[in-house]
Amino acid sequence: MDYGIVLFTSDRGISPAAAARAAEAAGFATFYVPEHTHIPVKRESPHPRTGDASLPDDRYSRTLDPWVALATAAAVTSRIRLSTAVALPVESDPITLAKTIASLDHLSGGRVTLGAGFGWNVDELTDHGVPGNRRRTVLREYLEAMRALWTEEEAAYDGEFVSFGPSWAWPKPAQRHIPVLLGAGPTEKTFRWIARHADGWITTPADTDLDGNVARLHGIWREEGREGRPLICALGERPDPQRLAHLDSLGVTETIFGLPDRAPDEVEAWISRLAAKLSLDETAVHRVSS
């Protein structure tokens, strides 16, 4: 099981480049950042944690662009994977976003993973012209269209929300296949979506029944005819050796730890302390993906 770090980026505190460099030096496998283009002041969408229009953290409205943030991280690292937890692809133009992600993967030597979400903030999606009740369909079409641009010499796509004729688009990603993870609640509908359109699942901090949910996802994965096992990234766990060993035994492939909102030197020291705690767990394999 790998260990990852997620930085809730903002225009204060440690920079993504500094955090990613420290995480790579400490031996973490993946560096994650989130995405929100904006937060409408008046909203009907309740936040999943607060249950109303209030936000648990003001960084929701201060979030850096994830792909710019990961590009700065790529420039100062060489091994750590670069991912989002989570990005909101449907809030971008799919052709432009495909170009951005392919360029980052090309320049980073094939280190990109796309962690995507449907988007809990329907008001935010509405401002981007995305119907809230069709967001699953829109995301599916975006992924299908982007994969065509990433893999085909002359790519084309004809969908309800994305449509373009035969086109050339380079660079292609360095990876033959960019992994896609879906960050969403553990419902049967979500797990079916993952098994049909993605490579794995990012849990939410509210997901406590990982034993049952991991087993259910594995079952649905097999029912949908997928080979192997899905990637499963557990978000919001603590560095408890017994708990981590249990997650590893379940089939969790990575545990993601969130960085505190503190001064840069404090965050770097926190990363070092966390790495030291994780190295005490002899049942987990702690490596950096190459």
C-alpha positions as CSV (number, residue, x, y, z in Angstrom):
1,M,0.0,0.0,0.0
2,D,1.3,3.4,-1.0
3,Y,1.0,6.7,1.0
4,G,0.0,10.0,-0.6
5,I,-0.3,13.6,0.5
6,V,-3.0,16.0,-0.3
7,L,-2.5,19.8,-0.1
8,F,-5.7,21.9,0.1
9,T,-4.0,24.6,-2.1
10,S,-4.7,28.3,-1.5
11,D,-3.1,31.7,-2.0
12,R,-1.6,31.4,1.5
13,G,0.7,28.9,3.3
14,I,3.1,26.5,1.7
15,S,3.3,26.4,-2.1
16,P,2.4,23.3,-4.1
17,A,6.0,23.1,-5.4
18,A,7.5,23.2,-1.9
19,A,5.0,20.7,-0.5
20,A,5.5,18.2,-3.4
21,R,9.2,18.5,-3.1
22,A,9.1,17.8,0.7
23,A,6.6,14.9,0.1
24,E,8.9,13.3,-2.5
25,A,12.0,13.6,-0.3
26,A,10.1,12.0,2.5
27,G,9.1,9.0,0.3
28,F,5.4,9.6,-0.4
29,A,4.0,8.1,-3.6
30,T,1.6,10.7,-4.7
31,F,0.9,14.4,-4.3
32,Y,-2.7,15.5,-4.6
33,V,-4.4,18.9,-5.0
34,P,-8.2,19.8,-5.2
35,E,-10.2,22.0,-7.5
36,H,-12.9,24.7,-7.2
37,T,-13.1,27.4,-9.9
38,H,-15.2,29.6,-7.6
39,I,-17.8,29.4,-4.9
40,P,-21.1,31.2,-5.5
41,V,-22.0,33.3,-2.5
42,K,-25.6,32.3,-2.6
43,R,-26.0,28.6,-2.9
44,E,-28.7,25.9,-2.5
45,S,-26.2,23.0,-2.4
46,P,-25.3,21.9,1.1
47,H,-21.7,21.1,1.8
48,P,-21.4,17.3,2.5
49,R,-19.7,17.9,5.9
50,T,-21.7,20.8,7.3
51,G,-25.1,19.9,5.8
52,D,-25.9,23.5,4.9
53,A,-24.5,26.4,2.9
54,S,-21.7,27.1,5.3
55,L,-18.2,25.9,4.4
56,P,-15.8,24.1,6.8
57,D,-12.8,25.9,5.4
58,D,-12.3,29.3,3.6
59,R,-9.8,27.7,1.3
60,Y,-12.7,26.5,-0.8
61,S,-12.9,30.0,-2.2
62,R,-9.1,30.4,-2.4
63,T,-8.2,27.2,-4.3
64,L,-5.4,27.4,-6.8
65,D,-5.9,26.0,-10.3
66,P,-4.9,22.3,-10.0
67,W,-3.1,21.9,-13.2
68,V,-1.0,25.0,-12.7
69,A,-0.3,23.9,-9.2
70,L,0.8,20.4,-10.4
71,A,2.9,21.9,-13.1
72,T,4.9,23.8,-10.5
73,A,5.3,20.6,-8.5
74,A,6.4,18.6,-11.6
75,A,9.2,21.2,-12.2
76,V,10.8,20.5,-8.8
77,T,10.2,16.7,-8.5
78,S,11.2,13.6,-10.5
79,R,9.4,10.6,-9.1
80,I,6.3,11.5,-7.1
81,R,3.0,11.0,-8.9
82,L,0.9,14.1,-9.6
83,S,-2.9,13.8,-9.0
84,T,-6.1,15.7,-8.1
85,A,-8.4,14.9,-5.2
86,V,-10.5,15.9,-6.8
87,A,-10.7,17.8,-10.0
88,L,-13.9,18.9,-11.7
89,P,-13.3,18.2,-15.4
90,V,-16.8,19.3,-16.4
91,E,-16.0,22.8,-15.4
92,S,-13.5,23.1,-18.2
93,D,-13.6,22.8,-22.0
94,P,-12.8,19.1,-22.6
95,I,-10.5,19.6,-25.6
96,T,-8.5,22.3,-23.8
97,L,-8.4,20.2,-20.6
98,A,-7.2,17.1,-22.6
99,K,-4.4,19.2,-23.9
100,T,-3.4,20.5,-20.5
101,I,-3.3,17.0,-18.9
102,A,-1.5,15.5,-21.8
103,S,1.1,18.3,-21.7
104,L,1.6,17.8,-18.0
105,D,2.0,14.1,-18.4
106,H,4.4,14.5,-21.3
107,L,6.6,17.1,-19.4
108,S,6.5,15.2,-16.1
109,G,7.6,11.9,-17.7
110,G,4.2,10.1,-17.2
111,R,3.3,10.9,-13.6
112,V,-0.3,12.1,-13.9
113,T,-3.4,10.6,-12.3
114,L,-6.7,12.2,-12.8
115,G,-8.8,12.1,-9.6
116,A,-12.2,13.4,-10.7
117,G,-15.5,14.2,-9.0
118,F,-19.1,14.8,-10.1
119,G,-19.2,18.0,-8.1
120,W,-21.2,18.4,-4.9
121,N,-21.6,22.1,-5.5
122,V,-24.4,22.2,-8.1
123,D,-24.5,26.0,-8.0
124,E,-20.9,26.0,-9.1
125,L,-21.7,23.5,-11.9
126,T,-24.6,25.6,-13.0
127,D,-22.4,28.6,-13.6
128,H,-20.4,26.5,-16.0
129,G,-23.5,25.4,-17.9
130,V,-23.6,21.9,-16.5
131,P,-27.0,20.6,-15.5
132,G,-26.7,19.2,-12.0
133,N,-28.9,16.2,-12.8
134,R,-26.8,15.2,-15.8
135,R,-23.3,15.6,-14.2
136,R,-22.6,11.9,-14.3
137,T,-23.3,11.8,-18.0
138,V,-21.3,14.9,-18.7
139,L,-18.2,13.5,-16.9
140,R,-18.5,10.2,-18.7
141,E,-18.5,12.0,-22.1
142,Y,-15.6,14.3,-21.1
143,L,-13.5,11.3,-20.1
144,E,-14.4,9.4,-23.3
145,A,-13.6,12.4,-25.4
146,M,-10.3,13.2,-23.7
147,R,-9.2,9.5,-23.9
148,A,-9.9,9.7,-27.7
149,L,-7.7,12.8,-27.9
150,W,-5.0,11.2,-25.8
151,T,-4.8,7.9,-27.8
152,E,-6.0,8.3,-31.4
153,E,-4.1,9.8,-34.3
154,E,-7.3,11.3,-35.6
155,A,-9.7,11.7,-32.7
156,A,-13.4,12.4,-33.0
157,Y,-16.3,12.3,-30.5
158,D,-20.0,12.7,-30.9
159,G,-22.0,13.0,-27.7
160,E,-24.8,15.0,-26.1
161,F,-22.4,17.4,-24.3
162,V,-19.2,17.0,-26.2
163,S,-18.8,16.8,-30.0
164,F,-16.0,17.4,-32.4
165,G,-14.9,16.1,-35.8
166,P,-11.7,14.2,-36.7
167,S,-8.8,16.2,-35.2
168,W,-5.1,16.0,-34.5
169,A,-4.0,16.6,-31.0
170,W,-0.4,16.3,-29.7
171,P,1.4,15.8,-27.4
172,K,0.0,12.5,-26.4
173,P,0.5,11.6,-22.8
174,A,3.7,9.8,-21.9
175,Q,1.6,7.1,-20.3
176,R,-0.3,4.7,-22.5
177,H,-3.2,5.1,-20.1
178,I,-3.8,7.9,-17.7
179,P,-5.4,6.4,-14.5
180,V,-8.7,7.9,-13.6
181,L,-10.0,7.8,-10.0
182,L,-13.5,8.9,-9.0
183,G,-14.0,10.7,-5.6
184,A,-17.5,10.1,-4.5
185,G,-19.7,8.5,-1.9
186,P,-20.0,4.7,-1.8
187,T,-23.3,4.0,-3.5
188,E,-24.1,1.1,-5.9
189,K,-24.7,3.7,-8.6
190,T,-21.2,5.2,-8.0
191,F,-19.5,1.9,-7.9
192,R,-21.1,0.8,-11.2
193,W,-20.0,4.1,-12.7
194,I,-16.4,3.5,-11.5
195,A,-16.4,-0.1,-12.8
196,R,-17.6,1.1,-16.3
197,H,-15.6,4.3,-16.7
198,A,-12.7,4.6,-14.3
199,D,-9.8,2.8,-12.7
200,G,-10.6,3.3,-9.1
201,W,-12.2,5.1,-6.2
202,I,-11.1,7.9,-3.8
203,T,-13.1,7.6,-0.6
204,T,-14.5,10.6,1.3
205,P,-13.5,11.4,4.9
206,A,-17.0,10.4,5.9
207,D,-16.7,6.8,4.6
208,T,-16.2,4.7,7.7
209,D,-17.4,1.3,6.5
210,L,-14.5,0.6,4.2
211,D,-14.6,-3.2,4.9
212,G,-18.1,-3.5,3.3
213,N,-17.6,-0.9,0.7
214,V,-14.3,-2.2,-0.6
215,A,-15.8,-5.7,-0.8
216,R,-18.8,-4.3,-2.7
217,L,-16.7,-2.4,-5.2
218,H,-14.6,-5.5,-5.8
219,G,-17.8,-7.5,-6.4
220,I,-19.2,-4.9,-8.8
221,W,-15.8,-4.7,-10.6
222,R,-16.0,-8.4,-11.3
223,E,-19.7,-8.3,-12.4
224,E,-18.8,-5.6,-14.9
225,G,-16.2,-7.8,-16.4
226,R,-13.1,-5.8,-15.3
227,E,-9.8,-7.6,-14.9
228,G,-7.7,-7.3,-11.8
229,R,-8.8,-5.0,-9.0
230,P,-9.7,-1.3,-8.8
231,L,-7.3,1.2,-7.3
232,I,-8.7,2.3,-3.9
233,C,-7.4,5.4,-2.2
234,A,-8.5,6.0,1.4
235,L,-8.7,9.7,2.3
236,G,-8.8,11.1,5.8
237,E,-7.2,8.2,7.7
238,R,-4.8,8.5,10.6
239,P,-1.3,7.0,10.7
240,D,-2.3,4.2,13.1
241,P,-0.2,1.0,12.2
242,Q,-2.9,-1.5,12.9
243,R,-5.5,0.5,10.9
244,L,-3.1,0.9,8.0
245,A,-2.3,-2.8,8.0
246,H,-6.0,-3.5,8.0
247,L,-6.6,-1.2,5.0
248,D,-3.7,-2.9,3.2
249,S,-5.3,-6.3,3.8
250,L,-8.7,-5.1,2.4
251,G,-7.1,-4.1,-0.9
252,V,-6.7,-0.4,-0.3
253,T,-3.9,0.6,-2.7
254,E,-3.1,4.0,-1.2
255,T,-3.8,6.0,2.0
256,I,-3.9,9.8,1.5
257,F,-3.1,12.2,4.4
258,G,-4.2,15.8,4.4
259,L,-1.6,18.5,5.2
260,P,-2.4,21.1,7.9
261,D,-3.0,24.8,7.1
262,R,0.1,26.1,8.7
263,A,3.2,28.1,7.8
264,P,5.5,26.4,5.2
265,D,8.2,25.4,7.7
266,E,5.7,23.8,10.0
267,V,4.1,21.9,7.1
268,E,7.5,20.5,6.0
269,A,8.3,19.4,9.6
270,W,4.8,17.8,9.7
271,I,5.6,15.8,6.5
272,S,8.8,14.6,8.0
273,R,7.1,13.5,11.3
274,L,4.4,11.7,9.4
275,A,6.9,9.9,7.2
276,A,8.7,8.8,10.4
277,K,5.5,7.4,11.9
278,L,4.6,5.5,8.7
279,S,8.1,3.9,8.5
280,L,7.3,2.2,11.9
281,D,4.6,0.2,10.2
282,E,6.5,-3.0,9.1
283,T,3.3,-4.5,7.5
284,A,3.1,-1.8,4.8
285,V,5.3,-1.3,1.9
286,H,6.3,2.3,1.7
287,R,7.6,3.2,-1.8
288,V,7.6,5.9,-4.4
289,S,6.1,5.0,-7.7
290,S,8.4,5.6,-10.6
